[in-house]
Amino acid sequence: MNIQKSGGTLSEMGAYSTPQSGFPVRLRLDRNEGRLPPQLGEQFWDQAQSLLNRYPDTSDLGSLIARREGVGPDRILVTAGGDDALNRICQAFLTFDDEMILPVPTFEMLERYCRLAGGVPVCVPWTGDDYPLNEVVGNIGSRTKLVAVVSPNNPTGSVIAESQLTELAGKNADVTVVVDLAYTEFADIDLTAVALELPNVIVVKTFSKAWGMAGLRVGYAIARPEIIERLRGVGNPYSVSGISAAIVARQLEQPDDWVNEYVDRIRIERKQLTGWLGERGIVTRPSQANFVLASFADAQAVWVEFARQGIAVRRFERPDELQLSLRITLPGSEGEFALLVQALTNCESIQGTKP
């Protein structure tokens, strides 16, 4: 098993490609962004002026989130997207040469945040569909302070089972487990309730994916009150703008019907896309997120052809095991999904059918 303490500079890690300049993008399927909510912020603008010249207060939003999650407000920290929460966790728990276990491939920013805090990433391959629990546990040592769980995982869409999460946290009480649930709305099982019963777990969520508000940069962490205070102390006191917080709060006060409809649409597209690709011999990873990771005989050629057609998908230059893969975000729209399928059809002559 290729377990390693990861090397490389920040500029070398998580490198990926975007469509070359000269090809206008009409459909972005490379960032896993959600569909824009209906009437986003329309009821809010009458308050905009009163927010612009005041330092932001996210307490009302935090209380709304707490009620939705069934916890006290003292267990919630509103952050500038899930990224801010993950960065704070690394800053709060890692010092020089402390270790953070990362099943890889996974969300690229985790390794960066670990290094910025002075920590050492210990990378455990997550190449199969199941979370590599035994390998992760086997690498926990005296210097291990954090273990990362991204479920559904980005970029593969794989998930950890409830029983695995319980075992991981329960048998390693001195280690903090970071559970990134950015894509949990799209998964078959939401791990939030199970995770919140475990005292050494920090849950991170975002409004960037299923909620379709990536541009507002709002996420949150859920943990024991003493951990929340620790995270609060290592970041900017005003990390989320008042306008962003107010818009998200207004959306949370609306019925969730549109979110549920969008998630249902994503699940339909996910099944259709994996089936379409499978019929043509294209291997995909079983995904429970809003994207599909597909392997091609010549990922570079398919990526370029997508770009020529104005569609951005994500191509990875490293790590090596992803160089033949493209991550395709599901658009959540019948019309845009038809454009995606047409683009794939146009690529068939060059993509090959046996990766």
N, C-alpha and C positions, 0 to 999 in steps of 0.2 A: 504494500500500500504506500502510495507516494505522499507521506505526511511531511510537510516542510514549514519552516519558519520563513515567511515570504520575504523576498528581497526586492530591490528595484527602487527607483525614485518615484516621487509622486507623479511626475509627468509621464512615466512609463506604465503606470498601473491603470487598468480599466480602459485602455485605449479603444476607441471605436470610430467608425467612419460615418459621415453624413454625406448626402448626395453632393456631387461636385457642383461648384458654381456654374451657372450657365443653363442649368435645368430648373426651371421654375417649379416649385412644389405646390401642388393643388390639393394633396391629401397627405397629412402627416400621420404616419403609422409607425413612428420610431421612438416615441416618448411615453407610451402607455397613458396618455392623457384621457380623461373621461369626457363625455358629451356635456356641452354647456347646459346648465339647468334652465328650464323655462322661466322667463321673466326675472332673470337674476338681478337682484338688487333694485327692482323698479320701485318698490315701496320704501326704499331706503334714502333716496336722494334728497328728500326734504330735510334730513338730519345732517347732510354732508358738511355744511358750513360749520356747524357746532363741533364737529370732530376734527376738522383740519388743523386748528390752532391749539389743540389740547393733546397732552401726552396720552397715549392709549391706555385704556383700562379694559382688561380681558376678563374681569371677574364674572360679568353676566354670562359671557360665552362659556366660561369654565363651569358655571352652575348648570347651564343647559346641558353641556356634555356629561356632567356628573349624573344628572337625572336619567339621561339616556342609558348610561353605563351601569346604573344602579349602585353608585359609590358616592361617598361624600366629596364635596368640593375640594377638600384638602388632599385628595388623592389625584387631582388633575393638575397638570401644567400645560397651558396653551403655548405652543411653540411655532416658530416660523417654518411650517411644514414639518414632516417627519424627520427631515434631514437635521434640523436644528436640535430636535430631541436626541437623535443618535449621537450627534457631536457632543452635546452636553453630557451624555452618559459616559462617553469615552473620557472626556475631560475630568469628570467627577470620580471615576473609578480606576483610571489607569495612571500610573506614574512610570518613571524610567524603567524599562525592561519588564514591566508587567505584561502578561500575555492575554491575548484575546483569541479564542478559538473561532475560526470562520470556516464553515463548510463551503467549498467553492466548486463551481462558480456561484457567486451570489451578488448582491447589490454592491457595486464597486466602491461606493463612498464609505462603507464600513472599514475597509482596509485603510483608506486615507485618514479617516478620523482617528483610528487607532494609532497610526504613525504620528499624527499631529500632536497627540497626547503623550508621545514618548513610548508608547507601547509596542509590543512585538506581535504581529499577526501570526497565528499558527494555523496554517491552511490544511483542511481535511477534505479530500475529494468527495463531492456529492454527485457522483456520476450516474448512479442508478435512480430509480423512482423513489425509493424509500430513504428517509432521513438516516444518515450513517451514525446511528446512536452509539454503537459499540466503539467505533473509531473515535468519536468525539469524547466519550467518557474515558477512553484509554489514553487520551492526550491531556487530560486534566491533571495538573501538577501543583506544586506549592506556589508557583508564580502565576497561575491562572486566576484572573479576576473576573473576566467576562466570557460568556459563551453566546454567540449570536445564532438566532433562529429566525429566518425570514420565510414566512409561510402564508400564502403561496410564495415560493422562491422566485426571485428575479435574477437571471433571465429564463429559468427553466419551467416555472409554473408548478413544480413539485411541492408537496406539503409534508409536514410532520404530523404523525398521528397523535391524538389526545393522550393515549397511554404512554407514548414515547416522551412527550413533553412533561408529563407528570413524573415519569421515572427520572428523566434528566435533571429536573429541578429538585425532586425529592431526595435523590441520593447524593446530591452535591450542594448541600445547604450553604456552604461557605462561598459558593460562586454565584455571581449574579447572572441571570439568564435574560438576555435582551430579546424580546419577541416582537419582531417587526411584522405587523399585520396590515400593511398598506393595501393589500389586495384581498383582504378577508371577505369582503362583501360578495366576491365572485366565487368563493370556495364552497365546497359541499358542506363543510362544517366550519362554523366560526369558533375559533379557539379562545375567544375573549373570556368567557365565563370560567373555563378551566384554568386559564392563565392567572386570573385574578384571585384564585384560591391559593396560589402558591406564593409564599411570602418573599422569596428571593427572585421574583420575576418582575421585570418592567415591560409593560405593553406600550408599543408605539403605533399610533394610527395617523391617518391623514385625510384631508378633504380634497386631495388632488386627483384621486382615481375615480371611484364610483360616484363621488359627489360632483365631479367635473369642475372643480374650482382651483386648478393648479396655479393659476396666475395670482391668486390671493395669498399664497404661501401661508397656509394655516394647517397645523397638525397638533398633536398632543401626546403626552405621556401619561400613563396611569401606573401608580405604584403606591407603596406605603407612604404615609405623610412625611416621615423623616427622610425618605429617599427623594420625594418631590422637593422638599426644602433644599436638599443637597444639590439637586439639578438646577433649582432656581438660582442658586448662588454662583454658578459657573458660567452664566450667559448674560446677554444684554437684558436689562430690566424691561425694555420696551421693544421686544423683538418682533411683535406683530402689530401692524398698524391698526389704528382705531377703525378705519374704514373697512379693512378686511375683516376684522372681528365682528363688526356690526352686520356686514352682508352675510357672513356665515351664520350668525345668530338668527337673522331673519329667515334664512333657508331652513334652519333646524326647527323653526316654529311652524313650518308648512308641513302638510302631509307627505309621507315618504313614497307616495304612489309612483312618482316619476323616477325615483331612484330604483325602486323595485322593477319597474318596467324596463329601465335601461339594463339592469343586471340580467334580467330574463333574456333580453335581446342579445347580450354578450354571450350568454351560455348557448343560445341557439347558433350564433355565428361560430363559436368555438367548435361545436360539434360538426357543423357543416364544413368548416375549413379543414379540420383534421381528417374528416372523411374524404374530402376532395383530394387532398394531398396524398392520403394513404392509397387511394385508388390508382394513383400515378407513381407509386413506389417511393414517395418522398417520406422519409422518416421524421416523425414529430415526437416531442416529449409530451407525455400526458400532462396537460395544464389545467390548473384550477384558477388561473388568473385571467386578465383581460387581454391576453396575448398568446401567441403560439410560437414556440421555437422549432424551426424546421431546418433540416440538414439537406444540402444540395451538393451535387457533384462539383459544381463551380459556383459557389456563393457569390464570388466577385462579379461574375457575368450577370447573374440574376439581379443582383443589387444595382448594377449599372443600368440594366434594362428597366427596372422599376423606376430609377431616377429619370430615364428618358421619357417615361410615361407620366412623370410628375408626381410619383408616389414615393414618400420617404419611408424606408424600413431600416432597422438597425443591423449593421454588419459589424462583427467583432474582429479586431486584429489580434487580440490576445484576450484570454489565455488560448493556448494552442488548440484545446479541445473544442473551442467555439469558432474556429476559423472557417469551418464549412457550414456554419449556421447563420440564419437570419431570424431575428425576432420581429414578428409581425403583430402590431397592435390591432385588436379588433375594433372597428370603427363604431359599432353600436348603432348603425343606420343601414336600413335596407338598401338605399341607393348607393351609399359609399361602399357597402360590402360587395355590391354588384361590380363596382369599379375595380375593387381589389381582385375579384375572381377573373375579371376580364384581363387585368394586367398579368396575372399568373398564367392565363391561357396564352397570352402573347409571348410569355417567356418559355413556354414548353419546348420549343425547338432548340433552345440552348441550355436548359437547366439539367437535362439528363434525368433519367428515372430511377437510377440505382446509385444512391450516394455511397 
